[in-house]
Structures are given as C-alpha cells and as structure tokens.
C-alpha cells in the first residue's frame, strides 16, 4: 500500500538509537510527545496525516 511516503525526504539514513517506527508510514521516526503519549514521527507530512486520524 502506498501511503505517499515517497513524496517526502528524510533528514538522515543513519540509524538513530532515539528513534522507533512511525505509525503512519512504518519508517524510522523521531520522538514526539503528543497529548500525553509518545509517538515517533518521521516527517512533517506524516505528522499531518497522523493528526488527521485514521
């Protein structure tokens, strides 16, 4: 399933020990604390999709 992931760039391709899987696209993301929960989001585009909900 294409979730539009190819339409944005990542800051780095190096593994990051402070990262986990982005729930939107499945790529490695950076930690973001949102509404009392911790999520890992890879880009502003995925953040927008995440904020929009399922």
Biopython code that builds the backbone (N, CA, C, O; Angstrom):
import numpy as np
from Bio.PDB.StructureBuilder import StructureBuilder

atoms = [
    (1, "UNK", "N", (0.852, -1.178, 0.000)),
    (1, "UNK", "CA", (0.000, 0.000, 0.000)),
    (1, "UNK", "C", (0.897, 1.239, 0.000)),
    (1, "UNK", "O", (1.775, 1.367, 0.853)),
    (2, "UNK", "N", (0.685, 2.134, -0.932)),
    (2, "UNK", "CA", (1.434, 3.386, -0.984)),
    (2, "UNK", "C", (0.736, 4.421, -0.124)),
    (2, "UNK", "O", (-0.412, 4.780, -0.384)),
    (3, "UNK", "N", (1.424, 4.900, 0.900)),
    (3, "UNK", "CA", (0.859, 5.907, 1.787)),
    (3, "UNK", "C", (1.453, 7.280, 1.492)),
    (3, "UNK", "O", (1.429, 8.164, 2.348)),
    (4, "UNK", "N", (1.984, 7.460, 0.291)),
    (4, "UNK", "CA", (2.559, 8.742, -0.075)),
    (4, "UNK", "C", (3.929, 8.962, 0.519)),
    (4, "UNK", "O", (4.426, 10.089, 0.535)),
    (5, "UNK", "N", (4.552, 7.897, 1.012)),
    (5, "UNK", "CA", (5.835, 8.041, 1.676)),
    (5, "UNK", "C", (6.916, 8.553, 0.745)),
    (5, "UNK", "O", (7.804, 9.277, 1.196)),
    (6, "UNK", "N", (6.883, 8.217, -0.505)),
    (6, "UNK", "CA", (7.934, 8.618, -1.430)),
    (6, "UNK", "C", (7.903, 10.106, -1.740)),
    (6, "UNK", "O", (8.784, 10.600, -2.443)),
    (7, "UNK", "N", (6.928, 10.820, -1.245)),
    (7, "UNK", "CA", (6.777, 12.239, -1.555)),
    (7, "UNK", "C", (7.480, 13.158, -0.568)),
    (7, "UNK", "O", (7.360, 14.378, -0.675)),
    (8, "UNK", "N", (8.213, 12.597, 0.390)),
    (8, "UNK", "CA", (8.952, 13.449, 1.310)),
    (8, "UNK", "C", (10.347, 12.906, 1.561)),
    (8, "UNK", "O", (10.621, 11.726, 1.341)),
    (9, "UNK", "N", (11.220, 13.781, 2.024)),
    (9, "UNK", "CA", (12.613, 13.425, 2.262)),
    (9, "UNK", "C", (12.845, 13.217, 3.764)),
    (9, "UNK", "O", (12.199, 13.850, 4.599)),
    (10, "UNK", "N", (13.762, 12.334, 4.079)),
    (10, "UNK", "CA", (14.182, 12.125, 5.456)),
    (10, "UNK", "C", (15.450, 12.908, 5.705)),
    (10, "UNK", "O", (16.239, 13.137, 4.788)),
    (11, "UNK", "N", (15.647, 13.318, 6.950)),
    (11, "UNK", "CA", (16.833, 14.092, 7.309)),
    (11, "UNK", "C", (18.105, 13.264, 7.227)),
    (11, "UNK", "O", (19.168, 13.796, 6.909)),
    (12, "UNK", "N", (18.011, 11.969, 7.510)),
    (12, "UNK", "CA", (19.191, 11.118, 7.525)),
    (12, "UNK", "C", (18.796, 9.674, 7.242)),
    (12, "UNK", "O", (17.661, 9.272, 7.498)),
    (13, "UNK", "N", (19.722, 8.913, 6.723)),
    (13, "UNK", "CA", (19.504, 7.488, 6.520)),
    (13, "UNK", "C", (20.225, 6.672, 7.590)),
    (13, "UNK", "O", (20.110, 5.447, 7.614)),
    (14, "UNK", "N", (20.971, 7.344, 8.481)),
    (14, "UNK", "CA", (21.704, 6.652, 9.533)),
    (14, "UNK", "C", (20.746, 6.178, 10.622)),
    (14, "UNK", "O", (19.801, 6.888, 10.962)),
    (15, "UNK", "N", (20.981, 4.979, 11.174)),
    (15, "UNK", "CA", (20.159, 4.512, 12.285)),
    (15, "UNK", "C", (20.293, 5.465, 13.469)),
    (15, "UNK", "O", (21.355, 6.045, 13.697)),
    (16, "UNK", "N", (19.232, 5.615, 14.200)),
    (16, "UNK", "CA", (19.198, 6.519, 15.346)),
    (16, "UNK", "C", (18.671, 5.741, 16.543)),
    (16, "UNK", "O", (17.553, 5.227, 16.516)),
    (17, "UNK", "N", (19.478, 5.658, 17.588)),
    (17, "UNK", "CA", (19.053, 4.914, 18.773)),
    (17, "UNK", "C", (17.900, 5.584, 19.503)),
    (17, "UNK", "O", (17.291, 4.968, 20.377)),
    (18, "UNK", "N", (17.585, 6.834, 19.163)),
    (18, "UNK", "CA", (16.477, 7.552, 19.789)),
    (18, "UNK", "C", (15.253, 7.569, 18.880)),
    (18, "UNK", "O", (14.438, 8.488, 18.958)),
    (19, "UNK", "N", (15.117, 6.573, 18.029)),
    (19, "UNK", "CA", (14.020, 6.543, 17.079)),
    (19, "UNK", "C", (13.302, 5.198, 17.125)),
    (19, "UNK", "O", (13.845, 4.198, 17.594)),
    (20, "UNK", "N", (12.082, 5.200, 16.632)),
    (20, "UNK", "CA", (11.282, 3.986, 16.528)),
    (20, "UNK", "C", (10.417, 4.127, 15.276)),
    (20, "UNK", "O", (10.627, 5.043, 14.480)),
    (21, "UNK", "N", (9.466, 3.247, 15.098)),
    (21, "UNK", "CA", (8.669, 3.198, 13.882)),
    (21, "UNK", "C", (7.553, 4.233, 13.857)),
    (21, "UNK", "O", (6.783, 4.362, 14.810)),
    (22, "UNK", "N", (7.478, 4.966, 12.756)),
    (22, "UNK", "CA", (6.407, 5.933, 12.511)),
    (22, "UNK", "C", (5.108, 5.162, 12.282)),
    (22, "UNK", "O", (5.080, 4.274, 11.430)),
    (23, "UNK", "N", (4.027, 5.469, 13.015)),
    (23, "UNK", "CA", (2.775, 4.726, 12.847)),
    (23, "UNK", "C", (2.064, 5.011, 11.522)),
    (23, "UNK", "O", (1.153, 4.274, 11.146)),
    (24, "UNK", "N", (2.461, 6.052, 10.820)),
    (24, "UNK", "CA", (1.820, 6.401, 9.550)),
    (24, "UNK", "C", (2.419, 5.612, 8.393)),
    (24, "UNK", "O", (1.689, 4.986, 7.625)),
    (25, "UNK", "N", (3.757, 5.636, 8.262)),
    (25, "UNK", "CA", (4.391, 5.037, 7.081)),
    (25, "UNK", "C", (5.286, 3.844, 7.392)),
    (25, "UNK", "O", (5.711, 3.133, 6.482)),
    (26, "UNK", "N", (5.577, 3.621, 8.685)),
    (26, "UNK", "CA", (6.410, 2.490, 9.056)),
    (26, "UNK", "C", (7.906, 2.750, 8.993)),
    (26, "UNK", "O", (8.695, 1.846, 9.271)),
    (27, "UNK", "N", (8.315, 3.959, 8.636)),
    (27, "UNK", "CA", (9.726, 4.306, 8.584)),
    (27, "UNK", "C", (10.209, 4.727, 9.973)),
    (27, "UNK", "O", (9.412, 4.904, 10.894)),
    (28, "UNK", "N", (11.519, 4.884, 10.104)),
    (28, "UNK", "CA", (12.100, 5.332, 11.369)),
    (28, "UNK", "C", (11.730, 6.790, 11.613)),
    (28, "UNK", "O", (11.865, 7.626, 10.719)),
    (29, "UNK", "N", (11.266, 7.095, 12.818)),
    (29, "UNK", "CA", (10.845, 8.454, 13.133)),
    (29, "UNK", "C", (11.554, 9.010, 14.352)),
    (29, "UNK", "O", (12.313, 8.311, 15.022)),
    (30, "UNK", "N", (11.297, 10.268, 14.626)),
    (30, "UNK", "CA", (11.856, 10.947, 15.792)),
    (30, "UNK", "C", (10.776, 11.072, 16.860)),
    (30, "UNK", "O", (9.587, 11.157, 16.551)),
    (31, "UNK", "N", (11.199, 11.081, 18.107)),
    (31, "UNK", "CA", (10.269, 11.118, 19.237)),
    (31, "UNK", "C", (9.505, 12.436, 19.282)),
    (31, "UNK", "O", (10.086, 13.515, 19.160)),
    (32, "UNK", "N", (8.209, 12.326, 19.457)),
    (32, "UNK", "CA", (7.342, 13.484, 19.659)),
    (32, "UNK", "C", (6.334, 13.131, 20.742)),
    (32, "UNK", "O", (5.679, 12.091, 20.677)),
    (33, "UNK", "N", (6.213, 13.998, 21.733)),
    (33, "UNK", "CA", (5.248, 13.804, 22.804)),
    (33, "UNK", "C", (3.990, 14.591, 22.457)),
    (33, "UNK", "O", (4.012, 15.818, 22.354)),
    (34, "UNK", "N", (2.895, 13.860, 22.280)),
    (34, "UNK", "CA", (1.646, 14.461, 21.813)),
    (34, "UNK", "C", (0.496, 14.035, 22.711)),
    (34, "UNK", "O", (0.180, 12.848, 22.797)),
    (35, "UNK", "N", (-0.127, 14.987, 23.375)),
    (35, "UNK", "CA", (-1.293, 14.688, 24.200)),
    (35, "UNK", "C", (-1.029, 13.682, 25.299)),
    (35, "UNK", "O", (-1.890, 12.856, 25.602)),
    (36, "UNK", "N", (0.156, 13.736, 25.906)),
    (36, "UNK", "CA", (0.476, 12.811, 26.982)),
    (36, "UNK", "C", (0.955, 11.448, 26.517)),
    (36, "UNK", "O", (1.235, 10.587, 27.352)),
    (37, "UNK", "N", (1.058, 11.223, 25.223)),
    (37, "UNK", "CA", (1.537, 9.971, 24.648)),
    (37, "UNK", "C", (2.829, 10.247, 23.886)),
    (37, "UNK", "O", (3.055, 11.369, 23.433)),
    (38, "UNK", "N", (3.662, 9.247, 23.746)),
    (38, "UNK", "CA", (4.887, 9.375, 22.966)),
    (38, "UNK", "C", (4.718, 8.617, 21.655)),
    (38, "UNK", "O", (4.325, 7.451, 21.650)),
    (39, "UNK", "N", (5.018, 9.292, 20.540)),
    (39, "UNK", "CA", (4.972, 8.696, 19.209)),
    (39, "UNK", "C", (6.276, 9.012, 18.510)),
    (39, "UNK", "O", (6.994, 9.929, 18.908)),
    (40, "UNK", "N", (6.585, 8.259, 17.471)),
    (40, "UNK", "CA", (7.754, 8.521, 16.652)),
    (40, "UNK", "C", (7.256, 8.832, 15.246)),
    (40, "UNK", "O", (6.644, 7.986, 14.593)),
    (41, "UNK", "N", (7.522, 10.046, 14.789)),
    (41, "UNK", "CA", (7.023, 10.545, 13.506)),
    (41, "UNK", "C", (8.232, 10.915, 12.651)),
    (41, "UNK", "O", (9.148, 11.578, 13.138)),
    (42, "UNK", "N", (8.250, 10.497, 11.377)),
    (42, "UNK", "CA", (9.433, 10.693, 10.541)),
    (42, "UNK", "C", (9.489, 12.046, 9.837)),
    (42, "UNK", "O", (10.575, 12.490, 9.463)),
    (43, "UNK", "N", (8.349, 12.714, 9.646)),
    (43, "UNK", "CA", (8.368, 13.963, 8.875)),
    (43, "UNK", "C", (7.140, 14.807, 9.206)),
    (43, "UNK", "O", (6.198, 14.336, 9.845)),
    (44, "UNK", "N", (7.169, 16.045, 8.765)),
    (44, "UNK", "CA", (6.009, 16.915, 8.958)),
    (44, "UNK", "C", (4.795, 16.395, 8.184)),
    (44, "UNK", "O", (3.661, 16.536, 8.642)),
    (45, "UNK", "N", (5.027, 15.796, 7.017)),
    (45, "UNK", "CA", (3.925, 15.232, 6.232)),
    (45, "UNK", "C", (3.224, 14.105, 6.967)),
    (45, "UNK", "O", (1.995, 14.031, 6.978)),
    (46, "UNK", "N", (4.012, 13.220, 7.584)),
    (46, "UNK", "CA", (3.417, 12.133, 8.358)),
    (46, "UNK", "C", (2.760, 12.672, 9.619)),
    (46, "UNK", "O", (1.754, 12.128, 10.074)),
    (47, "UNK", "N", (3.319, 13.739, 10.188)),
    (47, "UNK", "CA", (2.687, 14.368, 11.358)),
    (47, "UNK", "C", (1.297, 14.876, 10.982)),
    (47, "UNK", "O", (0.350, 14.710, 11.751)),
    (48, "UNK", "N", (1.167, 15.489, 9.818)),
    (48, "UNK", "CA", (-0.124, 16.000, 9.352)),
    (48, "UNK", "C", (-1.124, 14.867, 9.169)),
    (48, "UNK", "O", (-2.281, 14.982, 9.574)),
    (49, "UNK", "N", (-0.675, 13.770, 8.557)),
    (49, "UNK", "CA", (-1.554, 12.612, 8.370)),
    (49, "UNK", "C", (-1.936, 12.006, 9.709)),
    (49, "UNK", "O", (-3.084, 11.606, 9.898)),
    (50, "UNK", "N", (-0.989, 11.929, 10.645)),
    (50, "UNK", "CA", (-1.260, 11.394, 11.974)),
    (50, "UNK", "C", (-2.308, 12.253, 12.685)),
    (50, "UNK", "O", (-3.249, 11.727, 13.280)),
    (51, "UNK", "N", (-2.140, 13.573, 12.620)),
    (51, "UNK", "CA", (-3.078, 14.497, 13.270)),
    (51, "UNK", "C", (-4.486, 14.385, 12.705)),
    (51, "UNK", "O", (-5.460, 14.630, 13.417)),
    (52, "UNK", "N", (-4.604, 14.014, 11.429)),
    (52, "UNK", "CA", (-5.907, 13.893, 10.766)),
    (52, "UNK", "C", (-6.670, 12.652, 11.231)),
    (52, "UNK", "O", (-7.887, 12.569, 11.067)),
    (53, "UNK", "N", (-5.950, 11.688, 11.813)),
    (53, "UNK", "CA", (-6.609, 10.483, 12.316)),
    (53, "UNK", "C", (-6.670, 9.381, 11.293)),
    (53, "UNK", "O", (-6.129, 9.508, 10.195)),
    (54, "UNK", "N", (-7.342, 8.279, 11.658)),
    (54, "UNK", "CA", (-7.378, 7.089, 10.794)),
    (54, "UNK", "C", (-8.044, 7.299, 9.452)),
    (54, "UNK", "O", (-8.129, 6.368, 8.652)),
]
sb = StructureBuilder()
sb.init_structure("model")
sb.init_model(0)
sb.init_chain("A")
sb.init_seg("    ")
for serial, (resi, resn, name, xyz) in enumerate(atoms, 1):
    if name == "N":
        sb.init_residue(resn, " ", resi, " ")
    sb.init_atom(name, np.array(xyz, "f"), 0.0, 1.0, " ", f" {name:<3s}", serial, name[0])
structure = sb.get_structure()
